[in-house]
Amino acid sequence: MTAEKDINNFQLWYDKGLAYLNAEEYEKAVRSLDFALVIKKDHFYAWFLKGTCLFALERNEEALAALDRALELNPEDFQAWYTRGLLLSHLNKHRQAVASFDRALRRKRDDPSLWYVKGYEHVELGEYEKALKALDHALKLNQDDADAWYYQAFALSRLGRNEDALAAYDRAIAADPENIDLVCYQGFAMAELGRFAEATKLFEQVLKNDPEHVLALMNVSERYLVDGKLEQGIVAAQTGIEVAEDEEFRIILTYLVIAGHFLEGEAGRAKQALKALLDYLKSREGKFAVTDWNFEPLVGVIKAKLAAENKKIVLCLIELLKGKYKLSSFEKMIRDMD
C-alpha cells in the first residue's frame, strides 16, 4: 500500500526532480518530473523545471515545448520568459529571444541581467542603437558588469563612435582586470582611431600574458607587416596558424603569411603558402567567405610596395577571401601567370 501511495505522490516526484536538477542529474530529473506531471498535468513549476532540464540536456525542441506549456499555465512568470529567451538565443532565434526578454521585463524591470541579455540580442541582430539603450539600463542597475560594458563598447564601435568605445572598454577592463580579451578588443578600437602604435602595444601586452592568443597574434601580425617589421609579422601569423582552432582565423593568418612573404621578396615561399591555402579552400568546395576582418590597413602597403604581378595576386586573393571572386577564376589567373 505504501509503495502504491508513493507512486501517486506528486510532491515526492516533484521534490526528487528538483533534487536531481540541483545535483545536475538532468536525465533523472526529467524522469521524476514526468511522473509528477502524470499526477498533476497542469503544474506550472513542474513544466518549468522540466523545460530547464531539457535545455541543459540540449533537447532544445522538447525544452521549448515544455517552457511554452509552463507559460500557458502562468504567462506572467518572468523567470520562464527569461529561460525561454536564453533557449531561443541558443537556437540563434534572436528576434524571438528579444520578444521573450521583453515579456520578462514587463514583470521585472529592475533586473540588470534581463536588460543585458536584451542588449546582447540586439547586438546579434545588428541593431546597435537599440542595444545601447538596453545596455544603458543594465549598467545603471549594475555598473560592475564587464560583459555589459564590453557589448556597449562593441555596439559603439560598430556605430563609428570609437572614442566612446574606448571609454567603455576602460570600464570593462576595470570591472574585469584579469580578462586579457578585453585588452585585445581595446586594441581594435585604438586601431580604428588610427592610434596604431598604442594598438600594437596593447596587442603585445596581451601576448606577454598569453603568447598563443590568436586574435592578438592576428592583429599584431598585421601591424608589424604594415610597419615593415616583416619577419616579426610572419612569425606572429605562423604562430597563430599553429594554435588557431577557428577556420576563418586560420585563413586570415595564412593570408598574412602570404602577404608577408611577398613583401619581403620571397615570392617562392609566398606561392607555396598560397598553394596550401588554395588546396584547403578547394576541400571546402568553395563555400567560404571571411566576414569579420578589415583587409584595408595592409592594402595600401601591398599597392605601394609589390611588383605588378605579385600585387595582383594578393589583391585578387583578398577579393577571393571576401567571397567576391571565384576560386576557379583565381586558379586560372595563377596558371596564366606561370
C-alpha positions in Angstrom: 0.0 0.0 0.0 2.9 2.4 0.9 4.6 1.8 -2.5 1.4 2.5 -4.4 0.9 5.6 -2.3 4.4 6.8 -3.1 3.9 6.2 -6.9 0.9 8.6 -6.8 2.6 11.1 -4.6 3.1 14.3 -6.7 5.2 16.0 -4.1 7.6 13.1 -3.8 8.3 13.0 -7.6 8.5 16.8 -7.8 10.9 17.0 -4.9 13.0 14.2 -6.4 13.1 16.1 -9.7 14.1 19.3 -8.0 16.9 17.5 -6.1 18.2 15.9 -9.3 18.2 19.2 -11.0 20.2 20.8 -8.2 22.6 17.9 -8.5 22.8 18.5 -12.3 21.5 15.0 -12.9 19.1 16.2 -15.6 18.0 12.9 -17.2 16.9 11.6 -13.8 15.3 15.0 -13.1 13.2 14.8 -16.3 12.1 11.3 -15.5 10.9 12.3 -12.0 9.2 15.4 -13.3 7.4 13.3 -15.9 6.0 11.1 -13.1 4.9 14.3 -11.3 3.2 15.6 -14.4 1.2 12.4 -14.9 -0.3 13.1 -11.5 -0.7 16.9 -11.9 -0.5 17.7 -15.6 -1.2 21.4 -15.1 1.5 22.2 -12.6 3.4 25.3 -13.7 6.7 24.7 -11.8 7.0 21.1 -12.9 6.7 22.1 -16.6 9.2 25.0 -16.0 11.7 22.7 -14.3 11.3 20.1 -17.0 12.0 22.7 -19.6 15.1 23.9 -17.8 16.4 20.4 -17.5 15.7 19.6 -21.2 17.6 22.8 -22.1 20.6 21.7 -20.1 20.5 18.4 -22.0 20.4 20.2 -25.4 17.0 18.6 -26.1 16.0 22.0 -27.3 12.7 21.5 -29.1 11.4 19.5 -26.2 12.6 22.2 -23.8 10.8 24.9 -25.8 7.6 22.9 -25.8 7.8 22.4 -22.0 8.5 26.1 -21.4 5.6 27.1 -23.7 3.3 24.8 -21.7 4.6 26.4 -18.5 3.8 29.9 -19.8 0.3 28.8 -20.9 -0.3 28.0 -17.3 1.4 31.1 -15.9 2.1 33.8 -18.6 3.3 36.3 -16.0 6.3 34.4 -14.7 9.4 36.4 -15.7 11.8 33.5 -15.0 10.1 31.3 -17.5 10.2 34.0 -20.1 13.8 34.7 -19.3 14.7 31.0 -19.7 12.7 30.7 -22.9 14.7 33.8 -24.2 18.0 32.1 -23.4 16.9 29.0 -25.2 15.8 30.9 -28.3 19.1 32.8 -28.3 21.0 29.5 -28.1 19.0 28.4 -31.2 20.0 31.7 -33.0 16.4 32.9 -33.0 17.4 36.3 -31.8 14.2 38.2 -32.8 12.1 35.7 -30.8 14.5 35.9 -27.9 14.1 39.7 -27.7 10.3 39.2 -27.6 10.7 36.7 -24.7 13.0 39.1 -22.8 10.6 41.9 -23.3 7.8 39.8 -21.7 10.1 39.1 -18.8 10.9 42.8 -18.4 7.2 43.6 -18.0 7.4 41.9 -14.7 11.0 42.6 -13.6 12.3 45.9 -15.0 14.9 46.3 -12.2 16.8 43.1 -13.2 20.1 44.1 -14.9 20.6 40.6 -16.3 17.4 40.9 -18.3 18.4 44.3 -19.8 21.9 42.8 -20.6 20.6 39.8 -22.5 18.1 42.0 -24.4 21.1 44.3 -25.3 23.1 41.2 -26.4 20.3 40.0 -28.7 20.1 43.4 -30.4 23.8 43.3 -31.0 23.4 39.9 -32.6 20.6 41.4 -34.8 22.9 44.3 -35.8 20.5 46.8 -34.0 23.2 48.7 -32.2 21.2 51.8 -31.2 18.6 49.5 -29.5 21.4 47.5 -28.0 22.9 50.7 -26.4 19.5 51.6 -24.9 19.1 48.2 -23.3 22.8 48.1 -22.1 22.5 51.6 -20.6 19.6 50.2 -18.5 21.7 47.2 -17.4 24.7 49.4 -16.5 22.6 51.9 -14.5 21.5 48.9 -12.4 24.9 47.2 -12.3 28.0 49.3 -13.1 30.4 46.4 -12.5 29.1 44.2 -15.3 32.2 43.7 -17.5 30.2 41.9 -20.2 27.6 44.7 -20.5 30.5 47.3 -20.8 32.1 45.1 -23.5 28.9 44.8 -25.6 28.3 48.6 -25.2 31.8 49.2 -26.5 31.2 46.8 -29.4 28.0 48.5 -30.3 29.6 51.9 -30.1 32.5 50.8 -32.3 30.0 49.5 -34.9 28.3 52.9 -34.9 31.7 54.5 -35.5 31.8 56.0 -32.0 35.3 54.8 -31.3 36.3 57.3 -28.6 33.2 56.3 -26.7 34.0 52.7 -27.3 37.5 53.2 -25.8 35.9 54.7 -22.7 33.6 51.7 -22.4 36.5 49.2 -22.8 38.2 51.1 -20.0 35.2 50.4 -17.8 35.0 46.8 -18.8 38.7 46.3 -18.0 38.3 48.0 -14.6 35.4 45.6 -13.9 37.3 42.5 -15.0 41.1 43.3 -15.0 42.1 39.6 -15.4 40.3 39.4 -18.8 43.0 39.9 -21.4 40.5 39.6 -24.2 39.2 43.0 -23.3 42.7 44.5 -23.7 42.8 43.0 -27.2 39.4 44.4 -28.1 40.6 47.8 -26.8 43.4 47.5 -29.3 40.9 47.1 -32.1 39.3 50.3 -31.1 42.7 52.1 -31.0 43.4 50.8 -34.5 40.1 52.1 -35.8 41.0 55.5 -34.5 44.4 55.4 -36.3 46.3 55.1 -33.0 48.3 52.3 -34.3 51.3 52.5 -32.0 49.1 52.3 -29.0 47.1 49.4 -30.6 50.3 47.5 -31.2 51.4 47.9 -27.6 48.1 46.6 -26.4 48.3 43.5 -28.6 51.9 42.9 -27.4 50.6 43.3 -23.8 48.1 40.6 -24.4 50.8 38.3 -25.9 53.0 38.7 -22.8 50.2 37.2 -20.8 49.2 34.6 -23.4 51.7 34.0 -26.2 49.0 31.9 -28.0 46.2 34.5 -28.0 45.0 34.1 -31.6 43.3 37.4 -32.0 46.3 39.3 -30.7 48.6 37.3 -33.0 46.4 38.2 -36.0 46.3 41.8 -35.2 49.9 42.3 -34.2 51.0 40.4 -37.3 49.1 42.9 -39.5 50.5 45.9 -37.6 54.1 44.5 -37.9 53.6 44.0 -41.7 52.2 47.5 -42.1 55.1 48.9 -40.1 57.7 47.0 -42.2 58.6 44.5 -39.4 58.1 41.7 -41.9 59.9 38.8 -40.1 58.1 39.6 -36.8 54.8 39.8 -38.7 55.3 36.5 -40.5 56.4 34.7 -37.3 53.3 36.0 -35.4 51.0 34.8 -38.2 52.7 31.4 -38.3 52.4 31.0 -34.5 48.7 31.8 -34.9 48.2 29.2 -37.5 49.7 26.6 -35.2 47.3 27.3 -32.4 44.1 28.6 -34.1 41.0 26.3 -34.0 38.7 28.7 -35.8 38.7 28.1 -39.6 38.3 31.8 -40.5 41.2 32.7 -38.3 43.4 30.2 -39.9 42.5 31.5 -43.4 43.3 35.1 -42.3 46.6 34.1 -40.7 47.6 32.3 -43.8 46.8 35.3 -45.9 49.0 37.4 -43.6 51.9 34.9 -44.1 51.4 35.0 -47.9 51.4 38.9 -47.9 54.4 38.9 -45.6 56.5 36.7 -47.8 55.6 38.7 -50.9 56.6 41.9 -49.1 60.0 40.5 -48.0 60.7 39.5 -51.6 60.2 35.7 -51.0 57.7 35.0 -53.8 58.5 31.3 -53.8 57.6 31.0 -50.1 54.5 33.1 -50.7 53.3 30.9 -53.6 54.0 27.8 -51.6 51.8 29.1 -48.8 49.2 30.2 -51.3 49.0 26.7 -52.9 48.4 25.2 -49.4 45.6 27.7 -48.8 44.0 27.1 -52.2 44.1 23.3 -51.6 42.4 23.9 -48.3 39.7 26.1 -49.9 39.1 23.6 -52.6 38.5 21.0 -49.9 35.7 23.3 -48.7 34.1 23.2 -52.2 34.4 26.9 -52.4 32.0 27.5 -49.5 33.8 30.2 -47.5 33.9 33.9 -47.0 35.9 36.0 -44.5 33.3 38.2 -42.8 35.0 39.7 -39.8 38.3 41.1 -40.9 39.3 44.5 -42.3 41.8 44.0 -45.0 42.3 47.7 -45.7 45.2 48.5 -43.4 47.6 46.3 -45.4 46.1 47.0 -48.8 47.9 50.4 -49.1 51.3 48.7 -48.3 50.6 46.0 -50.9 49.7 48.5 -53.6 52.8 50.7 -52.8 55.5 48.0 -52.4 54.7 45.0 -54.5 55.5 44.5 -58.2 52.5 44.4 -60.5 52.1 40.6 -60.8 52.5 39.9 -57.1 50.3 42.9 -56.3 47.6 41.4 -58.5 47.9 38.0 -56.8 47.4 39.4 -53.3 44.7 41.9 -54.2 42.7 39.2 -56.0 43.3 36.8 -53.1 41.7 39.4 -50.8 38.6 39.5 -53.1 38.6 35.7 -53.2 38.6 35.6 -49.4 35.8 38.1 -49.2 33.7 35.9 -51.4 33.8 38.3 -54.3 36.0 36.3 -56.7 35.5 32.7 -57.8 38.1 30.1 -56.8 38.2 28.7 -60.3 38.9 32.2 -61.8 41.6 32.8 -59.2 43.3 29.5 -60.0 43.1 30.2 -63.8 44.8 33.6 -63.2 47.6 31.9 -61.3 48.0 29.3 -64.1 48.1 32.0 -66.7 50.9 33.7 -64.8 53.1 30.6 -64.7 
